[in-house]
C-alpha cells in the first residue's frame, strides 16, 4: 500500500484473496498466515479469531496506479479485431480514438475519432477521461467521465472493444509486442497475414451489411512467379515478394488493409469507395508493380501482377466474406487466363497499358 497519506482507497474495487498455506507448510504465526500481506485496517480487531477465518480475510485493496521510473504503462486490446495489440502510454497526455492523430489509434467503427484521453500526472498516476464520445468509457464495467487507473483495469471503449491497462517492465513490453506481431504479420514481408485478413474481412462485411456501407476486395497474384524461383533461386523470389509488398503499401490509402494471402498472392481490403473506384485502385497497384526494377546480384528482376476486383454491392444482401473472396478469385483467374498483367472486375475491365 502506498505511503502517500493522501491516497484514497476504493473499496471494494479489486480484491485479491491470497491462498492459505498448504497443510505440509503450516504458518508459524496464526496472526499472519504465511503467503499473505499485512492485515488491512478495514478488518476490525477481534473479527474472526480462528485461524481459518483469518486466512480467508487477508486481502489487498488496489489503489490508483503509481508507476516507478522503470515501469512502462501499456494498453493491450483484449477483445476486438486487433486482440493482442499493444500501445505504450509514454506521454503526459495520450489520446485514444479512430482519428489519425490519436496516439492510441483504434480502427473500430464503434470508437469516436477522439474518444478519450489518458493523463499521466506529476505523481506518475494515470487517469482516463471521456471526451464526450458517442459510446462512452467503462472502467471495470462502470461508465465513467474521469477515473484513476489501477494496474489490471479493463477499459471498454465502444460497444465491443476492451483494453487492459497495465504497468510492466520494458522487457515484458517487448515480448508483448513480439507476440502480437508474430500473430498478425507475415514473417517475410511484414504486412498482415492471411489470418488477420480473414478476421478483418469478416468484421468489415458484417458492418457493411448493418450500415449499408461500401466494401471492396482487390485480389492480386504475381505472374510467372515460379520462373523467378526456378531461374534465380528462392532468395530472389523472397526479395521480389518483399519489394512488391512495400511498393503496394505506398499505392493504397492508410485505412486500406494489405495482407499476404498465399505464397505469391495478396489481398487489399478497401472500404468507402464505389466499385469503379476500386478498379482504379487495382490498376494503380498493377502499374506500380509493372514499373519496378528489382536489383538482384548483377541482374535486375521485373514483375507483373494479375488482379481481380469484387465489391460487396455486387453480392446479395446477406452474402458472406466467402462469396466476396470467391468472386474476386474468379476474376483473378480471368485476368490470368486472358493474358496476365491486367485487372478484371465485372463491368469495369481495365486492360494492361501498352
N, C-alpha and C positions, 0 to 999 in steps of 0.2 A: 504494500500500500504506500502511495507517495507520502513524503513527509510534509508536503505543502499544506499548511493549516487551512488554506482557502479551498482545498479540493472538496467538491460536493459529490458525495456518493449517491448513486442512483439505485434504489432498492425496488424490486429485485430485478435489475436489468439482465445480468448474466450471472448464473450461479453454477459453479463447478464443484461437485462433491468429490472429494479425494477418496480413493479406495482405502479401505481399512487394511491393516497389516494381515498377512497370511497367518494361518494357525501355527506354522512352524517358525514364525518370526514375531513373537508377541512383543508388544510395546513394553518398555521398561517403566514408562511413566503413564499411568492411566489418565492423568490430567491432560496429556497431549499425545494422542495416538501417533505412532511413527508414520511418516509419509504425509502428514498434514501440515498446514501452515498455522500461524498464530491464531488463537481463538479470537474471533472478531467481537467487538464490543456490542454488536447488535444482539448477541445471545446473553440473556440475563444470568447473573451469578446464581448458582444453585439449580439451574434448569437442566434436568437430565443428569442425575447423579450417577447412574450406572454407566459403565464404560461403553456398552453397545450404543446407547443413546448419544453419548458424547461423540463417538466415532462418526455417527450419521450427521452430526451437526457442524462438523468442521467445513466451512465454506469460504470461498473467496468471492468478493463482490467487485466487479470491474468498474474502474473509474475512467474518465476520459483519457484517451491515449496520449502519453508523453514520450516522444521519441528521443533517444540518445543521439549523439552526433554521428554514430556509426550506423544507425538504423536507416532503412530505406522504406518509405511509405509507398504502398502499392495498391492499385485497384486491379482485381482479376475478375474477368467475366466468368460467372459460374453457370448461368442459364441464359441462353441466347445463341444467335447464329455463330458468333466467334468465341464460343466457350473455350476458356484457357488463355485468351489474350490478356497480356499484362500491360498496365500503364504505370509509369513512375510519377509520383507526385513530388517533383523536385523543385517546385516554385512556391513562392509565398501565396500565390493565387493560381489555381488551375481550373479552367472552365471545362465542363462536361456537356457534350451535345453533338448534334449531327452536322453542325457547321464546319467548314474547312479550317477555321481559325481556332477550333477547340483543341486544347492540349490533350484531353481525353475524348478523342473523336470516335463516335459510335455510329456506324451506318445502319441505323434501325429506324424504321418509319414511325415507330411509336415514341421516339425521342425527339424533343424540340431542338431547334438549331442551337440555342443557348439554354440548356435545360437546368443546369445547376452549377455551382462552383464550390470548390473545396479550398478553405483558407488554412494556411499554416501560421499559427500565432507566434508571438515572440517567445513564448514558453514552450514552443515546439509541440503544441497541441494542434489537432486537426478538427476543423468544423465544416460541416456540409450545409449549404444554403440553397434552397429552391429559388430559381429566378423567374417565378411566375409561369412555369411550364404547364402545358396542357394536361399532362397525365400525372404530375406531381412527383415527389420523392418520398420513399418509405425507408425507414431505418428499422430493421428487425420487425417488419410488418406494420409499423406505426407511421402514418403520414406525418411529416414534419415540415415546418418552414425553415427551421435552423436547429441543428443539433450537434453536440460533440460526438466525435467518433472514437470508438474503442477497438482495439485490435481484435479482429474476427467479426466485426459488424457486417451485416448484409444490407446493401443498398439496392432498392428496386427503383428503376427509372423507366417509366413507360409501363405498358401492360404486361410485358413478357421478358424483361431483361433484368437480371440480378447480378450484382457485383459484390465481391468481398473486399473489405478494407483490411489491410494487414501491415504490420511493421516487422520487417525481416532483415537479415544480414545481406550484404552485397552479393555474396556467392550464391545464396539462395535465390536472389532475384535473377541472376544469370541463368541458373538452372531452370527456373520457371519459364523464362523467355525461350530457352533452347527447346524445352518440351513442347511449347506452343508452336514454334516454328517448324519443328520436325513433324508435327501432326497436321499442319495445314499447307506447308510449302513443298514444292518439288525439290529434291536434293540437288539436282543438276542445274536447273535453270533459275531456281529461287522464286519462280512465280507460284501461284496457287496450284495445288494438286487436284486430282480428279475427285477425291472425297469431298474436299471443300466446295468445289464447283457444284457437285450434286446437291449438297445440303443448301447451298446458297440459291440454286435454281429452284429447288422445291419451295423455299420460303418466298421467293420472288413471284413464282407462279400463283401461290395461294393469295398473296397480297394483291396481285394484279386482278385476279378474279373477284376479290371482295370489293375493290375500289374502282374497277374499270380503267386501270392504268395501262400504259403501253409497255410491252416487253418483247425483245427480240434476241435471237441466238445466232451467232456467227461461228460456224464450224469450219476450220481450215486444216489442210494437210500438206506437208512438204512433198513436192513432186519428185519422183525417182530418187527418193532418199537412200534406198538400198545401194544405188550406184556409188554414192559418196562413201558409204561404209565399206563396200567391197573394193573400191578403187583407191581410197586414201586411208582406210582404217577407221575403227570406231572412235578413236580420239578426235579425228577430223569431224566425224558425224556429231559428236558431242559439242564441238566448237560451233558448228552450224546451228544446232538447236539453241545454244545459249545466245548467240548473236541475233538470231531471228526473234527469240523471246524478248530480248532487250529492245529491239527495234520496234516491234509491235506495241510494246508498252508505251512508246513515245507517240504512237499513232492514235491511241484511244484516249478517252476522257478519264479524268481522275476517278469518277464514280463508276466507270465500267470495270468489269472483272475479267481478267485474263488468267486462264489456267491451262496447264498441260493435261490433256485428256487421254492421251495414249502415248505410244512411242514417239511418233512424229506428228501427232495430231493435237491441235489446240482448240480452245473454245473461248469466245468473248461473249459475255452476258451484258447486254446493254438495255437500259430502260428509259422510258420517257421520250422516245423518238418514233416517228412513223416508219412503216415498213420500207418506204423508198429511201428514207434517211439511213436506215440500217444497211441498205445496199451501198450507199455512198461510203459509209464507214468500211464495209467489207472490201470495196475496191481500193480504198486508201491503204488498207493493210496489204493487199496484193501488190500494189505499186511500190510500197515501202520495201517489201521483201525483194521484189524484182530488181531494185536498184542497188542492192547490197553487193559489195565486193569484200569477201571474207578472206583475209590472208591466212595461208596455211603453209608453213615451212617456206619453200621457194615458189609456191604457186598461189593463185587466187581462186577461191571457190565461189560459185554462183548458186543461187537457189530461187525457186519459184514455188507458189502455193496455189492450190485449188480450193475454192471457197463455196460453202453452202449457207444460205441465209433463210431463216424461218422466223415468223412472228406469231405471237400468241393470238393475235387478232385473226389469223388465218385458220385457227383451230376452233373447235367447238367451245361453248361457254363453260364446260366442265372438264375439258381435256387436261391431262396431267403433264408433268415435265417430260415423261417418257414419249408422249406424242410429239411434243415440240422438238425434242432431240432427234426423234426418228425422221421428222420432216426435214430438218437441217441436214441429216445424214443422207437422205435420198438425194438432195440437191448437191451435196458434195460429190456423191457418186456420179451424178450427171455431169458436173464440171470435169471430173476425171475422165469420163468416157467420151466427152466431146472435145478433147484436145488439151486439157490441163491449163494452168496459169490463167484461170478465169473464175468469175463469180456466177453462180446460178441461184435463183431465188424466186421461182414462180413468175409473177407478172412483170418483173423488172430485171431481165437478164443484162448483165454487164460484160461485154466481150473484152478479151485481152487487148491492150493497146498495141498498136503497130509501130 
